[in-house]
């Protein structure tokens, strides 16, 4: 498989090299970050009431000192689809003074027993990433 030479492409290439089947749906976590807790909570409520098909989680990211919404969407990790989803979420987050902070997948997916353990995240950093 060939991937564009950018952060998303490099992430997908690394996943493919690690033996992850990119033709099957995976749980992809998109990270939205906010300076203000109220903004994050408002965004979370809006997402929960939208037609977005995914799981949502809000927590304080101590490392960043920011509020973080994790939007987990089960999807085939196709480059164009990932970019489209990230762009849409970034535009949404901007309405609440937030932004996207990349995406990631849990290292352990169904049928992928030997690939690291459950809690390790591969996380691609977007252009606005503060890590």
Phi, psi and omega per residue, in radians:
X1 nan 2.470 3.079
X2 -1.897 2.455 -3.138
X3 -2.268 2.624 3.082
X4 -1.027 2.676 -3.099
X5 -1.541 1.185 3.044
X6 -2.474 -3.098 -3.061
X7 -1.018 -0.763 -3.136
X8 -1.138 -0.763 3.121
X9 -1.097 -0.740 3.128
X10 -1.123 -0.679 3.107
X11 -1.092 -0.813 3.140
X12 -1.113 -0.690 3.109
X13 -1.105 -0.728 3.119
X14 -1.130 -0.681 3.113
X15 -1.127 -0.752 3.139
X16 -1.105 -0.750 3.120
X17 -1.086 -0.553 -3.133
X18 -1.381 -0.038 3.065
X19 1.646 0.166 3.106
X20 -1.365 2.285 3.134
X21 -1.373 1.848 -3.081
X22 -1.422 0.058 3.076
X23 -1.638 -0.113 3.134
X24 -1.869 2.660 3.128
X25 -1.155 2.385 3.082
X26 -2.214 2.793 2.991
X27 -1.418 1.938 -3.130
X28 -1.836 2.207 3.122
X29 -1.714 2.156 3.040
X30 -1.814 2.353 -3.061
X31 -1.854 2.184 3.066
X32 -2.012 2.304 -3.103
X33 -2.109 2.557 -3.082
X34 -2.441 2.468 3.079
X35 -1.290 -0.596 -2.989
X36 -1.885 2.304 -3.121
X37 -1.058 -0.725 -3.124
X38 -1.090 -0.706 3.098
X39 -1.074 -0.763 -3.140
X40 -1.103 -0.745 -3.131
X41 -1.160 -0.669 3.095
X42 -1.129 -0.745 3.125
X43 -1.125 -0.728 3.128
X44 -1.060 -0.780 3.139
X45 -1.085 -0.744 3.126
X46 -1.101 -0.762 3.107
X47 -1.100 -0.728 -3.119
X48 -1.095 -0.546 -3.124
X49 -1.611 0.002 -3.138
X50 -1.543 -3.141 3.112
X51 -1.611 0.280 3.089
X52 -1.104 2.232 -3.108
X53 -1.705 1.504 -3.133
X54 -2.922 2.963 3.093
X55 -1.635 2.552 -3.088
X56 -2.135 2.510 3.107
X57 -2.531 2.370 3.101
X58 -2.066 2.304 3.047
X59 -2.656 2.891 3.057
X60 -1.577 2.097 3.114
X61 -1.517 1.784 -3.083
X62 -1.063 -0.625 -3.123
X63 -1.067 -0.726 -3.127
X64 -1.573 -0.412 -3.002
X65 1.203 0.515 -3.124
X66 -2.283 2.772 3.029
X67 -1.444 2.394 -3.020
X68 -2.246 2.249 2.978
X69 -1.810 2.231 3.040
X70 -1.800 2.102 3.116
X71 -1.839 1.906 -3.104
X72 -1.717 2.031 -3.103
X73 -2.118 2.231 3.083
X74 -1.440 2.004 -3.040
X75 -2.721 2.770 2.990
X76 -1.311 2.193 -3.053
X77 -1.350 1.115 3.088
X78 -1.399 2.397 -3.064
X79 -0.914 -0.947 -3.070
X80 -1.101 -0.674 3.138
X81 -1.162 -0.716 3.106
X82 -1.091 -0.811 -3.129
X83 -1.092 -0.751 3.140
X84 -1.086 -0.787 -3.133
X85 -1.129 -0.755 -3.129
X86 -1.139 -0.697 3.115
X87 -1.104 -0.789 3.129
X88 -1.071 -0.773 -3.132
X89 -1.196 -0.598 3.113
X90 -1.150 -0.728 3.093
X91 -1.122 -0.697 3.101
X92 -1.107 -0.861 -3.095
X93 -1.065 -0.621 -3.119
X94 -1.073 -0.501 3.107
X95 -1.138 -0.325 -3.121
X96 -2.042 0.453 -3.127
X97 1.024 0.589 3.085
X98 -2.131 -3.015 3.104
X99 -2.774 2.867 3.065
X100 -1.370 2.699 -3.134
X101 -2.321 0.788 3.092
X102 1.511 -2.983 -3.121
X103 -2.549 2.906 3.137
X104 -2.795 2.997 3.043
X105 -2.287 2.588 3.020
X106 -1.158 2.446 -3.110
X107 -1.093 -0.551 -3.104
X108 -1.713 2.024 3.072
X109 -2.075 2.883 3.118
X110 -0.927 2.332 3.079
X111 1.311 0.294 -3.067
X112 -2.252 1.067 -2.959
X113 -1.200 -0.553 -2.997
X114 -1.640 0.024 -3.001
X115 -1.696 1.448 3.118
X116 1.048 -2.937 -3.085
X117 -1.969 3.028 -2.970
X118 -0.971 -0.609 -2.947
X119 -1.606 -0.076 3.131
X120 -1.460 2.251 3.129
X121 -1.863 2.357 2.848
X122 -1.561 2.256 -3.033
X123 -2.355 2.063 3.075
X124 -1.568 2.424 -3.085
X125 -1.734 2.229 3.130
X126 -1.370 3.111 -3.085
X127 -1.124 -0.385 -3.106
X128 -1.754 0.144 -3.006
X129 -1.142 2.437 -3.122
X130 -1.857 0.104 -3.106
X131 -1.329 nan nan
